[in-house]
Amino acid sequence: VGAVLGNNGRLVLTPATGIKVTKTVEEVNTDPTAPTSFTFVVTNKTNAADSSTYKTYHVAANGTVTEGIIAFANGTASFSIKDGEKFYISGMTDVYALDLYRKINGHSLPSI
């Protein structure tokens, strides 16, 4: 059995683009009522009316992967992750800015 490739056997793969966000907590708070989730806000710096959607992958600390969609409304979208988790947004470009907020008692506090 013979096989011929029209491109002389050359295989070209384009890597996926996007962003990966991880969260690692270095100091443990022993208060069981302390918030453990961190909210990230993604903003389109060049299009305030952005209503795009992107495929996402949320990797839990135990390795479980959940696919989803992140949807922008008026140029912003948000997601939350906890310690040891990863969040991938596929297909995003460099026109987006990423801010981290930690929600405490209903208030968003910038945190870096």
C-alpha positions as CSV (number, residue, x, y, z in Angstrom):
1,V,0.0,0.0,0.0
2,G,1.5,3.3,-1.0
3,A,0.5,6.8,0.2
4,V,1.6,10.1,-1.3
5,L,1.3,13.4,0.5
6,G,1.0,16.5,-1.7
7,N,3.1,18.6,0.6
8,N,6.2,16.3,0.6
9,G,5.3,15.0,4.0
10,R,5.5,18.3,5.7
11,L,3.1,18.8,8.6
12,V,2.4,22.3,9.9
13,L,0.7,22.8,13.2
14,T,-0.3,26.2,14.5
15,P,-0.3,26.5,18.3
16,A,-3.4,27.7,20.0
17,T,-3.3,31.3,21.3
18,G,-4.9,32.6,24.3
19,I,-4.2,33.2,28.0
20,K,-3.6,31.0,31.0
21,V,-4.3,32.2,34.5
22,T,-3.2,30.3,37.6
23,K,-3.6,31.1,41.3
24,T,-1.3,30.0,44.1
25,V,-1.9,31.0,47.7
26,E,1.4,31.3,49.5
27,E,0.0,32.2,52.9
28,V,-2.8,30.1,54.4
29,N,-5.5,31.8,56.4
30,T,-6.9,29.5,59.0
31,D,-10.2,31.5,59.2
32,P,-12.8,29.1,57.7
33,T,-15.0,32.0,56.7
34,A,-12.2,33.8,54.7
35,P,-12.9,33.9,50.9
36,T,-10.9,31.5,48.9
37,S,-12.0,32.5,45.4
38,F,-10.3,35.1,43.3
39,T,-12.2,36.9,40.6
40,F,-10.4,38.1,37.4
41,V,-11.9,40.8,35.2
42,V,-10.8,40.8,31.5
43,T,-11.3,44.1,29.6
44,N,-11.0,44.8,25.9
45,K,-8.7,47.8,25.8
46,T,-9.6,48.7,22.2
47,N,-13.3,47.9,21.9
48,A,-15.6,48.9,24.8
49,A,-18.6,47.4,23.0
50,D,-16.9,43.9,22.7
51,S,-19.5,41.1,22.9
52,S,-17.1,38.2,21.8
53,T,-17.2,34.7,23.2
54,Y,-14.2,32.4,23.7
55,K,-13.8,28.7,24.6
56,T,-12.5,28.1,28.1
57,Y,-10.9,25.3,30.1
58,H,-11.1,25.3,33.9
59,V,-8.7,22.9,35.5
60,A,-9.6,22.2,39.2
61,A,-6.9,21.6,41.8
62,N,-7.6,17.8,41.5
63,G,-7.0,17.9,37.7
64,T,-10.6,17.7,36.6
65,V,-11.0,19.7,33.3
66,T,-14.3,21.5,32.5
67,E,-14.9,23.2,29.1
68,G,-17.0,26.3,28.9
69,I,-17.5,29.7,27.3
70,I,-16.6,33.1,28.5
71,A,-18.8,35.9,27.1
72,F,-18.0,39.5,27.0
73,A,-20.6,42.2,27.6
74,N,-19.7,45.9,27.0
75,G,-16.1,45.0,26.7
76,T,-15.6,43.0,29.9
77,A,-15.9,39.5,31.2
78,S,-15.0,37.8,34.5
79,F,-14.2,34.4,36.0
80,S,-13.2,33.0,39.4
81,I,-10.6,30.5,40.4
82,K,-9.3,29.1,43.7
83,D,-5.9,28.1,45.0
84,G,-4.2,25.6,42.7
85,E,-6.7,26.0,39.8
86,K,-6.0,27.0,36.2
87,F,-8.2,28.9,33.7
88,Y,-7.4,28.9,30.0
89,I,-9.1,31.3,27.5
90,S,-8.5,30.1,24.0
91,G,-8.1,32.5,21.1
92,M,-7.6,35.8,23.0
93,T,-5.3,38.4,21.7
94,D,-3.1,41.2,23.2
95,V,-5.9,43.8,23.1
96,Y,-7.2,42.6,26.4
97,A,-6.2,43.7,29.9
98,L,-6.5,41.4,32.9
99,D,-7.2,42.6,36.5
100,L,-7.4,40.6,39.6
101,Y,-10.0,41.3,42.3
102,R,-10.7,39.5,45.5
103,K,-14.3,39.7,46.6
104,I,-14.5,40.3,50.4
105,N,-17.9,40.8,52.0
106,G,-19.4,41.9,48.7
107,H,-16.7,44.4,47.9
108,S,-14.1,44.0,45.1
109,L,-10.6,44.8,46.3
110,P,-7.8,45.1,43.7
111,S,-5.1,42.5,44.6
112,I,-1.8,41.9,43.0
